[in-house]
Amino acid sequence: MEQNIRDLNTFFEETDGQHVLYSGTFDPFHFGHAKVAELGRRIPSCTGNPLIIVPHSFNGKKNIQTPLSTRVRWIKESIQEFLTNFFEQIVIVEDPKLDTNLEAFSTLINRFSSRIHRVFGHDNDPEVLSECGAIPVKVIQRIEDISSTLIRESIRCGSVDSIRFFVAQKVLDEILKDGHYRD
């Protein structure tokens, strides 16, 4: 089912059932994110429907350096490498209306709250978790001590060997070739 969703509102209007929604900046998407997605897929009431990954840029505490289209491509490449068995059961939202607009994202989540289960990695901001209200939330503990921040810092410092197995090979090759996170 691998596909991009251009309009998440329309997607929810045209589909039925419960969905797991996993949102974050994913700059870059890494093995820890893949494990959260894999475990999120196992929420019983949502089996049979794709897990929805929503990359966004509205986290005011982070300086998002990578365009949405690049992060979406990196998420696909990472899922293909890390989650081969789940690739067809994951959809990625590439909706520019939601990328930078927290209010639009929150409105959509509230509108379809009876059909959404949110998953987060354990490093998520408690303030964000408290905003989920009545939406079921599952916080998944990290399997490895890895974060996008650590990856960016390691690349910036030239310590690529320390993060090599946490980033999909194609993604890491592109990051290094194009000089992402160097400044």
Backbone torsions as a table, in degrees:
resi	resn	phi	psi	omega
1	MET	NA	0.1	-173.8
2	GLU	-43.3	124.3	179.9
3	GLN	-161.8	162.2	170.6
4	ASN	-99.8	145.7	174.3
5	ILE	-104.5	120.9	179.2
6	ARG	-86.7	-25.1	-178.2
7	ASP	-141.3	101.0	-175.7
8	LEU	-65.3	-33.7	177.6
9	ASN	-59.3	-49.1	179.0
10	THR	-63.1	-40.6	178.4
11	PHE	-55.4	-49.0	-179.6
12	PHE	-67.0	-35.3	178.0
13	GLU	-65.9	-31.2	-174.0
14	GLU	-98.6	-1.6	179.7
15	THR	-122.1	166.6	179.0
16	ASP	-119.0	171.1	171.1
17	GLY	83.9	-177.9	-178.9
18	GLN	-87.3	145.1	179.2
19	HIS	-134.1	143.9	171.5
20	VAL	-89.9	130.7	179.8
21	LEU	-119.1	126.2	-178.3
22	TYR	-122.8	109.3	-177.7
23	SER	-115.7	154.3	177.6
24	GLY	173.9	176.9	178.9
25	THR	-79.9	-33.1	176.4
26	PHE	49.3	56.3	-175.9
27	ASP	-123.1	77.3	2.7
28	PRO	-98.8	166.1	172.9
29	PHE	-68.1	139.4	-176.4
30	HIS	-140.2	-178.6	-176.8
31	PHE	-56.6	-39.5	178.3
32	GLY	-62.0	-41.3	175.5
33	HIS	-61.7	-41.9	-179.0
34	ALA	-61.5	-39.0	179.8
35	LYS	-68.0	-38.7	176.4
36	VAL	-61.5	-44.2	178.6
37	ALA	-61.1	-44.3	-180.0
38	GLU	-60.5	-46.4	179.9
39	LEU	-69.9	-34.2	176.1
40	GLY	-62.8	-33.5	178.4
41	ARG	-61.8	-19.8	-174.7
42	ARG	-90.0	2.9	177.9
43	ILE	-65.2	116.2	-169.1
44	PRO	-53.9	-42.9	-175.8
45	SER	-70.7	-7.6	-176.6
46	CYS	-111.2	-0.5	-179.4
47	THR	-62.6	143.4	-177.7
48	GLY	97.7	-19.6	175.8
49	ASN	-111.1	149.8	-178.1
50	PRO	-70.3	149.4	169.9
51	LEU	-75.5	137.7	-176.6
52	ILE	-108.4	120.3	177.0
53	ILE	-102.0	126.9	-177.4
54	VAL	-120.2	95.1	173.3
55	PRO	-76.1	141.4	-179.8
56	HIS	-145.8	170.8	-178.5
57	SER	-122.1	13.7	-172.0
58	PHE	-93.1	19.7	175.6
59	ASN	-84.0	107.4	-176.9
60	GLY	-67.3	-13.1	-179.2
61	LYS	-89.8	-7.2	-177.9
62	LYS	-121.5	148.2	174.8
63	ASN	-99.4	94.6	-176.9
64	ILE	-72.5	119.2	-173.0
65	GLN	-101.1	-14.7	-170.7
66	THR	-112.3	131.4	179.6
67	PRO	-59.5	152.1	-179.6
68	LEU	-53.5	-46.9	-177.0
69	SER	-60.2	-36.8	178.5
70	THR	-70.0	-44.1	179.2
71	ARG	-62.8	-38.5	177.2
72	VAL	-61.8	-45.3	178.8
73	ARG	-61.9	-42.5	179.3
74	TRP	-65.2	-37.0	177.8
75	ILE	-63.0	-45.5	178.7
76	LYS	-59.3	-46.8	-178.9
77	GLU	-64.0	-37.7	178.9
78	SER	-67.4	-42.8	178.9
79	ILE	-63.9	-40.7	177.9
80	GLN	-60.7	-37.2	-179.3
81	GLU	-80.6	-45.6	-172.4
82	PHE	-91.0	-28.6	-173.4
83	LEU	-127.6	51.9	-176.6
84	THR	-50.8	-41.7	-177.2
85	ASN	-71.4	-19.1	-176.1
86	PHE	-108.6	-0.9	-172.7
87	PHE	-53.0	-41.5	-177.4
88	GLU	-76.7	-8.6	-176.7
89	GLN	-106.9	15.6	-178.2
90	ILE	-127.5	134.5	174.1
91	VAL	-120.3	148.7	-176.5
92	ILE	-118.2	130.3	-179.6
93	VAL	-86.3	126.1	173.9
94	GLU	-124.9	67.4	-175.3
95	ASP	-110.4	103.1	-177.4
96	PRO	-57.4	-26.4	178.7
97	LYS	-65.8	-28.7	-177.9
98	LEU	-96.4	-17.3	-173.6
99	ASP	-58.6	-45.3	-175.5
100	THR	-117.3	3.2	-172.7
101	ASN	-114.0	93.4	-179.7
102	LEU	-60.1	-38.0	-179.0
103	GLU	-63.1	-44.3	178.4
104	ALA	-63.5	-41.0	179.2
105	PHE	-63.7	-47.2	-179.9
106	SER	-62.5	-40.6	178.2
107	THR	-61.0	-44.9	180.0
108	LEU	-64.2	-45.3	179.5
109	ILE	-59.9	-44.8	179.9
110	ASN	-65.3	-38.6	-179.9
111	ARG	-61.2	-38.3	-176.7
112	PHE	-110.7	24.8	-173.6
113	SER	-59.0	-29.3	-179.4
114	SER	-72.0	-10.1	-177.7
115	ARG	-116.7	7.7	-173.7
116	ILE	-119.7	137.5	167.5
117	HIS	-118.2	128.3	180.0
118	ARG	-97.9	140.8	170.6
119	VAL	-120.5	145.1	179.2
120	PHE	-138.6	150.3	166.6
121	GLY	-74.8	156.5	-172.8
122	HIS	-67.2	-13.5	-179.4
123	ASP	-83.9	5.0	-175.8
124	ASN	-68.7	151.6	-178.1
125	ASP	-65.2	124.2	179.2
126	PRO	-56.0	-30.4	178.3
127	GLU	-62.7	-40.7	178.5
128	VAL	-65.3	-42.6	-179.6
129	LEU	-63.7	-36.6	-179.4
130	SER	-69.2	-21.3	179.8
131	GLU	-79.8	-3.7	-178.0
132	CYS	-76.7	-14.3	175.6
133	GLY	55.9	-124.6	-175.7
134	ALA	-84.1	-2.4	-179.2
135	ILE	-72.1	129.1	177.1
136	PRO	-59.4	134.0	-178.4
137	VAL	-125.9	135.2	173.1
138	LYS	-122.0	117.9	175.8
139	VAL	-95.7	122.7	-175.4
140	ILE	-104.8	126.3	-179.3
141	GLN	-67.3	146.5	176.4
142	ARG	-62.9	141.0	176.0
143	ILE	-89.5	-35.4	177.2
144	GLU	-124.0	156.3	176.7
145	ASP	-83.1	80.6	-176.1
146	ILE	-138.7	145.3	175.9
147	SER	-150.4	159.7	176.6
148	SER	-62.2	-35.6	178.3
149	THR	-61.6	-46.1	178.6
150	LEU	-61.0	-40.7	179.1
151	ILE	-63.2	-48.1	179.3
152	ARG	-59.9	-44.4	179.9
153	GLU	-64.7	-40.5	179.1
154	SER	-63.5	-41.6	178.3
155	ILE	-66.0	-44.3	179.4
156	ARG	-57.9	-36.9	-178.1
157	CYS	-89.7	-3.7	-179.2
158	GLY	80.8	16.9	-179.2
159	SER	-96.1	56.5	-173.3
160	VAL	-67.5	-34.5	-178.0
161	ASP	-59.9	-30.2	-177.6
162	SER	-71.2	-17.2	-177.4
163	ILE	-122.2	3.1	-172.9
164	ARG	-52.7	-37.7	-175.3
165	PHE	-89.1	-2.1	-179.3
166	PHE	-98.1	-10.8	-178.5
167	VAL	-121.0	135.0	178.8
168	ALA	-54.6	140.7	-173.7
169	GLN	-57.1	-45.7	179.0
170	LYS	-61.5	-38.7	-179.5
171	VAL	-67.3	-48.1	179.7
172	LEU	-61.5	-42.3	178.0
173	ASP	-58.0	-44.1	179.7
174	GLU	-67.2	-42.0	178.9
175	ILE	-57.9	-46.7	-178.1
176	LEU	-70.3	-43.5	-178.8
177	LYS	-62.4	-43.6	-175.5
178	ASP	-90.0	-2.7	176.7
179	GLY	74.7	25.1	176.5
180	HIS	-59.7	145.7	173.2
181	TYR	66.3	14.8	-178.7
182	ARG	-77.5	-26.1	-177.4
183	ASP	-114.9	NA	NA
